[in-house]
Amino acid sequence: MITIVITATNKFGDYANPFIESIRKYEPRANIILIDNASSEPFNIQGVNIIRNETQQTWSHMLNTGANAAPDGWLMLFNDDVLCYGAFAETVGGFDKNTLYGPNILKKPAFWVGKPIQYLYGWMIIVQKTAFLDVGGFDENYIAAGVDDIDFCWTAQNKGYRIKSVKLPFTHIADQPDFDHRRKKWDDKYEQNMEKNRQRFAEKVKNG
């Protein structure tokens, strides 16, 4: 079983509907959970399990909510600003259950925590639900969005799970050169919040 969890808000425009339409074009029977993060106009998409937050929550909270609501099997955790351009279920079904997958592996500079940290870029993370629960999900104490994907991968690797980059038919709109990366518009304290997130993660690594 594969469940696609999509975090969405219409605060920056509707990216969820085109993403879901693109998934259905290639995987029409896909099981999709959409976390509506207090959108001003609630999402109403037929055939999609929509869980609505009445107040704005963090990316970590949304992903944990969707993952906990999913049946056992593979979780494909996404931002909404993504498009699908091909079939993927057969490939994902053959993945190793002790590995986390994503579009590419990044490495944060050592000066953050005294050593390099490898992690999967968080717009897409694929993980077995049993592994997700074993890791403990995402730390919901991070503010807004940022560093939580680094923390999740670091925790998973400490528990013996591997991370691996994989080529799947998805494209991240925010990676396109003509796209204004909307995460910086999350609120007017983006940089201050990110610095707090970095400090929190560095302290966890130091103590852990």
C-alpha positions as a LaTeX table, in Angstrom:
\begin{tabular}{lrrr}
\hline
Residue & $x$ (\AA) & $y$ (\AA) & $z$ (\AA) \\
\hline
Met1 & 0.00 & 0.00 & 0.00 \\
Ile2 & 1.26 & 3.48 & $-0.92$ \\
Thr3 & $-0.24$ & 6.61 & 0.62 \\
Ile4 & 0.57 & 10.08 & $-0.67$ \\
Val5 & 0.45 & 12.78 & 2.01 \\
Ile6 & 0.33 & 16.35 & 0.73 \\
Thr7 & 0.61 & 19.43 & 2.93 \\
Ala8 & $-1.31$ & 22.37 & 1.49 \\
Thr9 & $-2.56$ & 25.88 & 2.07 \\
Asn10 & $-4.04$ & 28.33 & $-0.42$ \\
Lys11 & $-2.23$ & 31.21 & 1.25 \\
Phe12 & 0.23 & 31.33 & $-1.65$ \\
Gly13 & $-2.12$ & 30.01 & $-4.34$ \\
Asp14 & $-3.65$ & 26.64 & $-5.19$ \\
Tyr15 & $-0.88$ & 24.14 & $-5.95$ \\
Ala16 & $-2.64$ & 21.10 & $-4.50$ \\
Asn17 & $-5.30$ & 20.63 & $-7.17$ \\
Pro18 & $-2.87$ & 20.59 & $-10.14$ \\
Phe19 & $-0.57$ & 18.24 & $-8.22$ \\
Ile20 & $-3.37$ & 15.80 & $-7.45$ \\
Glu21 & $-4.63$ & 15.96 & $-11.04$ \\
Ser22 & $-1.14$ & 15.11 & $-12.29$ \\
Ile23 & $-0.92$ & 12.13 & $-9.91$ \\
Arg24 & $-4.30$ & 10.81 & $-11.04$ \\
Lys25 & $-3.24$ & 11.02 & $-14.68$ \\
Tyr26 & $-0.61$ & 8.34 & $-14.07$ \\
Glu27 & $-1.80$ & 6.61 & $-10.88$ \\
Pro28 & $-5.62$ & 6.97 & $-10.91$ \\
Arg29 & $-6.13$ & 4.69 & $-7.91$ \\
Ala30 & $-3.58$ & 6.44 & $-5.70$ \\
Asn31 & $-4.49$ & 6.79 & $-2.03$ \\
Ile32 & $-4.14$ & 10.51 & $-1.22$ \\
Ile33 & $-4.36$ & 12.36 & 2.10 \\
Leu34 & $-4.41$ & 16.15 & 1.89 \\
Ile35 & $-3.69$ & 18.23 & 4.98 \\
Asp36 & $-5.49$ & 21.56 & 4.52 \\
Asn37 & $-3.58$ & 24.01 & 6.68 \\
Ala38 & $-6.34$ & 26.49 & 7.53 \\
Ser39 & $-6.91$ & 27.63 & 3.96 \\
Ser40 & $-9.21$ & 30.63 & 3.59 \\
Glu41 & $-11.28$ & 28.57 & 1.15 \\
Pro42 & $-11.25$ & 24.92 & 2.31 \\
Phe43 & $-10.20$ & 22.34 & $-0.25$ \\
Asn44 & $-12.93$ & 20.09 & $-1.63$ \\
Ile45 & $-11.42$ & 17.42 & $-3.86$ \\
Gln46 & $-13.47$ & 14.34 & $-4.65$ \\
Gly47 & $-11.87$ & 11.04 & $-3.71$ \\
Val48 & $-9.23$ & 12.60 & $-1.47$ \\
Asn49 & $-9.11$ & 12.20 & 2.32 \\
Ile50 & $-8.90$ & 15.82 & 3.46 \\
Ile51 & $-7.88$ & 16.63 & 7.03 \\
Arg52 & $-8.34$ & 20.30 & 7.81 \\
Asn53 & $-6.52$ & 22.38 & 10.40 \\
Glu54 & $-8.64$ & 25.26 & 11.62 \\
Thr55 & $-5.49$ & 27.19 & 12.58 \\
Gln56 & $-2.09$ & 27.32 & 10.87 \\
Gln57 & 0.21 & 24.48 & 11.93 \\
Thr58 & 3.83 & 23.67 & 11.16 \\
Trp59 & 4.97 & 21.45 & 8.31 \\
Ser60 & 6.03 & 18.82 & 10.86 \\
His61 & 2.59 & 18.80 & 12.49 \\
Met62 & 0.87 & 18.42 & 9.12 \\
Leu63 & 3.08 & 15.53 & 8.00 \\
Asn64 & 2.68 & 13.74 & 11.32 \\
Thr65 & $-1.09$ & 14.13 & 11.07 \\
Gly66 & $-1.18$ & 12.69 & 7.57 \\
Ala67 & 1.24 & 9.87 & 8.30 \\
Asn68 & $-0.65$ & 8.81 & 11.42 \\
Ala69 & $-3.90$ & 8.73 & 9.45 \\
Ala70 & $-2.40$ & 6.55 & 6.70 \\
Pro71 & $-2.66$ & 2.74 & 6.60 \\
Asp72 & 0.45 & 0.60 & 6.89 \\
Gly73 & 2.77 & 0.63 & 3.91 \\
Trp74 & 4.80 & 3.26 & 2.08 \\
Leu75 & 4.34 & 6.94 & 2.85 \\
Met76 & 5.17 & 9.50 & 0.18 \\
Leu77 & 5.38 & 12.85 & 1.98 \\
Phe78 & 5.10 & 15.94 & $-0.21$ \\
Asn79 & 4.82 & 19.69 & $-0.27$ \\
Asp80 & 1.98 & 20.79 & $-2.53$ \\
Asp81 & 4.16 & 22.72 & $-5.02$ \\
Val82 & 5.04 & 19.57 & $-6.98$ \\
Leu83 & 3.91 & 17.97 & $-10.24$ \\
Cys84 & 3.92 & 14.32 & $-11.33$ \\
Tyr85 & 4.85 & 13.34 & $-14.88$ \\
Gly86 & 4.84 & 9.53 & $-14.85$ \\
Ala87 & 3.88 & 6.30 & $-13.08$ \\
Phe88 & 5.72 & 5.51 & $-9.84$ \\
Ala89 & 3.80 & 2.96 & $-7.74$ \\
Glu90 & 5.59 & $-0.13$ & $-9.06$ \\
Thr91 & 9.01 & 1.42 & $-8.43$ \\
Val92 & 8.18 & 2.54 & $-4.90$ \\
Gly93 & 6.66 & $-0.84$ & $-4.09$ \\
Gly94 & 10.07 & $-2.45$ & $-4.67$ \\
Phe95 & 12.00 & $-0.16$ & $-2.33$ \\
Asp96 & 13.95 & $-1.39$ & 0.71 \\
Lys97 & 11.87 & $-0.97$ & 3.87 \\
Asn98 & 14.90 & 0.04 & 5.94 \\
Thr99 & 15.76 & 2.99 & 3.70 \\
Leu100 & 14.36 & 6.50 & 3.39 \\
Tyr101 & 14.20 & 7.87 & $-0.15$ \\
Gly102 & 14.14 & 11.36 & $-1.61$ \\
Pro103 & 15.06 & 13.36 & $-4.71$ \\
Asn104 & 18.61 & 14.12 & $-3.61$ \\
Ile105 & 20.90 & 13.93 & $-0.59$ \\
Leu106 & 22.15 & 17.23 & 0.78 \\
Lys107 & 24.83 & 17.93 & 3.36 \\
Lys108 & 24.71 & 20.78 & 5.85 \\
Pro109 & 28.01 & 22.51 & 6.67 \\
Ala110 & 29.92 & 21.19 & 9.65 \\
Phe111 & 29.93 & 24.56 & 11.41 \\
Trp112 & 26.28 & 24.04 & 12.30 \\
Val113 & 26.84 & 21.13 & 14.63 \\
Gly114 & 30.56 & 20.31 & 14.47 \\
Lys115 & 30.17 & 17.62 & 11.82 \\
Pro116 & 28.46 & 17.24 & 8.42 \\
Ile117 & 24.85 & 16.11 & 8.43 \\
Gln118 & 23.41 & 14.30 & 5.42 \\
Tyr119 & 19.68 & 14.46 & 4.77 \\
Leu120 & 16.98 & 14.22 & 2.11 \\
Tyr121 & 15.59 & 17.42 & 0.65 \\
Gly122 & 12.20 & 17.64 & 2.35 \\
Trp123 & 9.80 & 18.39 & $-0.51$ \\
Met124 & 9.59 & 14.62 & $-1.01$ \\
Ile125 & 10.46 & 11.93 & 1.53 \\
Ile126 & 9.44 & 8.30 & 1.07 \\
Val127 & 9.42 & 6.06 & 4.12 \\
Gln128 & 7.67 & 2.96 & 5.42 \\
Lys129 & 5.08 & 3.82 & 8.06 \\
Thr130 & 6.66 & 1.36 & 10.50 \\
Ala131 & 9.98 & 3.18 & 10.09 \\
Phe132 & 8.26 & 6.57 & 10.40 \\
Leu133 & 6.73 & 5.53 & 13.72 \\
Asp134 & 10.01 & 4.01 & 14.89 \\
Val135 & 11.82 & 7.28 & 14.20 \\
Gly136 & 9.07 & 9.13 & 16.07 \\
Gly137 & 7.83 & 11.27 & 13.21 \\
Phe138 & 8.87 & 14.87 & 12.74 \\
Asp139 & 9.79 & 17.11 & 15.67 \\
Glu140 & 6.86 & 19.54 & 15.95 \\
Asn141 & 8.87 & 22.05 & 17.98 \\
Tyr142 & 10.46 & 23.54 & 14.88 \\
Ile143 & 8.91 & 26.84 & 13.85 \\
Ala144 & 7.14 & 27.08 & 10.48 \\
Ala145 & 9.09 & 25.01 & 7.92 \\
Gly146 & 12.81 & 24.38 & 7.98 \\
Val147 & 15.39 & 22.02 & 9.55 \\
Asp148 & 12.68 & 19.46 & 10.41 \\
Asp149 & 13.65 & 17.35 & 7.38 \\
Ile150 & 17.30 & 17.45 & 8.49 \\
Asp151 & 16.31 & 16.42 & 12.01 \\
Phe152 & 14.10 & 13.57 & 10.76 \\
Cys153 & 16.81 & 12.09 & 8.55 \\
Trp154 & 19.46 & 12.50 & 11.26 \\
Thr155 & 17.25 & 10.70 & 13.79 \\
Ala156 & 16.45 & 7.93 & 11.30 \\
Gln157 & 20.13 & 7.34 & 10.52 \\
Asn158 & 20.93 & 7.18 & 14.23 \\
Lys159 & 18.36 & 4.37 & 14.47 \\
Gly160 & 20.06 & 2.43 & 11.69 \\
Tyr161 & 18.01 & 3.46 & 8.68 \\
Arg162 & 19.73 & 4.45 & 5.45 \\
Ile163 & 18.94 & 7.38 & 3.19 \\
Lys164 & 19.12 & 7.16 & $-0.59$ \\
Ser165 & 18.47 & 9.52 & $-3.48$ \\
Val166 & 16.16 & 8.18 & $-6.18$ \\
Lys167 & 14.90 & 9.43 & $-9.51$ \\
Leu168 & 11.10 & 9.45 & $-9.63$ \\
Pro169 & 8.72 & 11.30 & $-12.00$ \\
Phe170 & 8.13 & 14.37 & $-9.85$ \\
Thr171 & 9.30 & 17.94 & $-10.24$ \\
His172 & 9.47 & 20.58 & $-7.52$ \\
Ile173 & 8.08 & 23.86 & $-8.83$ \\
Ala174 & 10.03 & 25.84 & $-6.24$ \\
Asp175 & 13.28 & 24.57 & $-7.80$ \\
Gln176 & 12.48 & 26.22 & $-11.12$ \\
Pro177 & 14.50 & 29.40 & $-11.81$ \\
Asp178 & 11.42 & 31.56 & $-12.48$ \\
Phe179 & 9.66 & 30.59 & $-9.24$ \\
Asp180 & 9.79 & 32.82 & $-6.16$ \\
His181 & 10.42 & 30.36 & $-3.33$ \\
Arg182 & 7.28 & 30.80 & $-1.28$ \\
Arg183 & 8.63 & 29.35 & 1.95 \\
Lys184 & 10.33 & 32.69 & 2.55 \\
Lys185 & 6.85 & 34.20 & 2.60 \\
Trp186 & 5.66 & 31.82 & 5.31 \\
Asp187 & 5.73 & 34.76 & 7.70 \\
Asp188 & 7.63 & 38.00 & 8.20 \\
Lys189 & 9.99 & 36.36 & 10.69 \\
Tyr190 & 11.32 & 33.65 & 8.40 \\
Glu191 & 15.03 & 34.24 & 8.94 \\
Gln192 & 14.65 & 34.65 & 12.71 \\
Asn193 & 12.62 & 31.45 & 12.91 \\
Met194 & 15.14 & 29.55 & 10.81 \\
Glu195 & 17.95 & 30.62 & 13.12 \\
Lys196 & 15.97 & 29.32 & 16.12 \\
Asn197 & 15.44 & 26.04 & 14.26 \\
Arg198 & 19.16 & 25.72 & 13.53 \\
Gln199 & 20.01 & 26.35 & 17.17 \\
Arg200 & 17.48 & 23.74 & 18.29 \\
Phe201 & 18.91 & 21.12 & 15.96 \\
Ala202 & 22.51 & 21.89 & 16.89 \\
Glu203 & 21.61 & 21.46 & 20.55 \\
Lys204 & 19.94 & 18.08 & 19.84 \\
Val205 & 23.04 & 16.84 & 18.00 \\
Lys206 & 25.28 & 18.07 & 20.78 \\
Asn207 & 23.22 & 16.21 & 23.38 \\
Gly208 & 22.44 & 13.18 & 21.32 \\
\hline
\end{tabular}
